[in-house]
């Protein structure tokens, strides 16, 4: 055997070696995917259990402390107009209400998380009245529209919106229960959320594009 032939054989890889390398890479990629999924689920649970529920508790606390609805200047029990940003935060803080932790100090109305493509998203919460919340009517299958106060959560990815819907209402339906998609809150028929995490924002393409987001209403009991 010549020296040149021996060197070529030492440099090359056998089919078995290549197969093992490919299998290991596949296992590593699968483990990374599972890990990312678990991390995202844990993040969604934190948003649901601490942030969204924290705002619902803050609203209820304001009622208990003041006897009135935040954002209302009369006795009709309805928020006067959409309220966001510092004006909303200041009203709660002036009443001695503790707010859930947000993006930073003084930004309790925003919460930053990553979408399924690893891009940053920022939930924003506002208060607003809606005039056409669908509630059961006098007969089976009949629905009527009634004014209600809601917390509005914008910039929710479809998977996060479905997670919150499942946690709050016990099932995923964009028009059922206390948590509904904006624009589908006033219908009596079953509705899907309409998007998923493969839909990109502003029509962008590719797996790294920012995921399209939804706005949801969380109706308050008063």
ABEGO torsion letter per residue (X at the ends): XBAAAAAAAAABBBAAAAAAAAAAAAAAAAAAAAAAAAAAAAAAAAAAAAAAAAAAAAAAAAAAAAGBBBGBABAAGBBABBBBEAAAAAAAAAAGBBBBBBABBGAAABBBBBBAAGBBBBBBBBBBBBAABBBBBABBGBBBBBBBBBBBBBGBBAAAAAAAAAAAAGBBBAABEABBBBGAAABABBBBAGBBAABBBGGBBEAABBBBBBBBBBBBAX
